[in-house]
Amino acid sequence: MAVKVMRSLLALLVLMSFGFAQRSVGKITFPIGDNFLQHVGDTQWNPVQYYMPVFNKDRVKTGKQSRCEITFSNKKVMRIGENSIVEIKADEAGTEKVEMSRGRAWISLFLPKGTSHLIVKTPTSVCAIRGTVYRLDSDSNKTTYRCYQGELEITPMKKDRSGLADTSIAVGPGEELILIMNFEQYKKQQEKEFQDYQKQQMNEFEQFKKKDQQDFQKMVEQDLADFKRMKAGLAFKKDRFDQQADANSDWVQWNKERDKLLQEK
């Protein structure tokens, strides 16, 4: 009898877990290009369609030159750019969480500060926000945040990625935060970019080329010097970004146009 009861309870727990995993946490509202969705426990990526529901622990990825808009409750919107992968989660309290493996995203929470929130996790950090608009670009070593409205609270991961560091960084409107997990790796990336730049500048104007390269190298060196070191080798740089240059970005213009359309509804 006891064995039957235990089996029944176990079956009920499995069904409850399955039901929670299948709960819709949002929907695809504006896909462009090649976009795919993978359900939890499935190995297959299926092409997305307009208004396709996104369930708890589903993953969404975009192909080259593709974009995808996901709408949550209370006018929470996330858009991901090309070659991005995100996993959508929601806890039992209904708080949406996004885990971003790589790529770029634009997050818009239109409601006033404190009335709507979304937690976004990247390989380098966790960002908690309330009633704000911001964007981020991330890979396994570097994440760049730019805040447009409201305020971000960003907590870096520990270098061994075993958990969160004990320090958070606030980022306000017009500010940019660049967070680096492995600074030596980042320096090598910068050196490679400089070498690539040198190859591109090979031309008959040697004196111009030499001065141009020197200016570029000084810029790279200054960029590296501006970083502040945190515990366990983490590094970050926070500054105001060039909003005029930012506004010329096709990615920024598209997202602002989409935000405006959604707010007018």
Secondary structure in CASP SS format (residue, H / E / C, confidence):
PFRMAT SS
TARGET T0000
AUTHOR 0000-0000-0000
METHOD secondary structure of the structure
MODEL  1
M C 1.00
A H 1.00
V H 1.00
K H 1.00
V H 1.00
M H 1.00
R H 1.00
S H 1.00
L H 1.00
L H 1.00
A H 1.00
L H 1.00
L H 1.00
V H 1.00
L H 1.00
M H 1.00
S H 1.00
F H 1.00
G H 1.00
F H 1.00
A H 1.00
Q C 1.00
R C 1.00
S E 1.00
V E 1.00
G E 1.00
K E 1.00
I E 1.00
T E 1.00
F E 1.00
P E 1.00
I E 1.00
G C 1.00
D C 1.00
N E 1.00
F E 1.00
L E 1.00
Q E 1.00
H C 1.00
V C 1.00
G C 1.00
D C 1.00
T C 1.00
Q C 1.00
W C 1.00
N E 1.00
P E 1.00
V C 1.00
Q C 1.00
Y C 1.00
Y C 1.00
M C 1.00
P E 1.00
V E 1.00
F E 1.00
N C 1.00
K C 1.00
D C 1.00
R E 1.00
V E 1.00
K E 1.00
T E 1.00
G C 1.00
K C 1.00
Q C 1.00
S C 1.00
R E 1.00
C E 1.00
E E 1.00
I E 1.00
T E 1.00
F C 1.00
S C 1.00
N C 1.00
K C 1.00
K E 1.00
V E 1.00
M E 1.00
R E 1.00
I E 1.00
G C 1.00
E C 1.00
N C 1.00
S C 1.00
I E 1.00
V E 1.00
E E 1.00
I E 1.00
K E 1.00
A E 1.00
D C 1.00
E C 1.00
A C 1.00
G C 1.00
T C 1.00
E E 1.00
K E 1.00
V E 1.00
E E 1.00
M E 1.00
S E 1.00
R E 1.00
G E 1.00
R E 1.00
A E 1.00
W E 1.00
I E 1.00
S E 1.00
L E 1.00
F C 1.00
L C 1.00
P C 1.00
K C 1.00
G C 1.00
T C 1.00
S C 1.00
H E 1.00
L E 1.00
I E 1.00
V E 1.00
K E 1.00
T C 1.00
P C 1.00
T C 1.00
S E 1.00
V E 1.00
C E 1.00
A E 1.00
I E 1.00
R E 1.00
G C 1.00
T C 1.00
V E 1.00
Y E 1.00
R E 1.00
L E 1.00
D E 1.00
S E 1.00
D C 1.00
S C 1.00
N C 1.00
K E 1.00
T E 1.00
T E 1.00
Y E 1.00
R E 1.00
C E 1.00
Y E 1.00
Q E 1.00
G C 1.00
E C 1.00
L E 1.00
E E 1.00
I E 1.00
T E 1.00
P E 1.00
M E 1.00
K C 1.00
K C 1.00
D C 1.00
R C 1.00
S C 1.00
G C 1.00
L E 1.00
A C 1.00
D C 1.00
T C 1.00
S C 1.00
I E 1.00
A E 1.00
V E 1.00
G C 1.00
P C 1.00
G C 1.00
E E 1.00
E E 1.00
L E 1.00
I E 1.00
L E 1.00
I E 1.00
M C 1.00
N C 1.00
F H 1.00
E H 1.00
Q H 1.00
Y H 1.00
K H 1.00
K H 1.00
Q H 1.00
Q H 1.00
E H 1.00
K H 1.00
E H 1.00
F H 1.00
Q H 1.00
D H 1.00
Y H 1.00
Q H 1.00
K H 1.00
Q H 1.00
Q C 1.00
M C 1.00
N C 1.00
E C 1.00
F C 1.00
E H 1.00
Q H 1.00
F H 1.00
K H 1.00
K H 1.00
K H 1.00
D H 1.00
Q H 1.00
Q H 1.00
D H 1.00
F H 1.00
Q H 1.00
K H 1.00
M H 1.00
V H 1.00
E H 1.00
Q H 1.00
D H 1.00
L H 1.00
A H 1.00
D C 1.00
F C 1.00
K E 1.00
R E 1.00
M C 1.00
K H 1.00
A H 1.00
G H 1.00
L C 1.00
A E 1.00
F E 1.00
K E 1.00
K E 1.00
D E 1.00
R E 1.00
F C 1.00
D C 1.00
Q H 1.00
Q H 1.00
A H 1.00
D H 1.00
A H 1.00
N C 1.00
S C 1.00
D H 1.00
W H 1.00
V H 1.00
Q H 1.00
W H 1.00
N H 1.00
K H 1.00
E H 1.00
R H 1.00
D H 1.00
K H 1.00
L H 1.00
L H 1.00
Q H 1.00
E H 1.00
K C 1.00
END
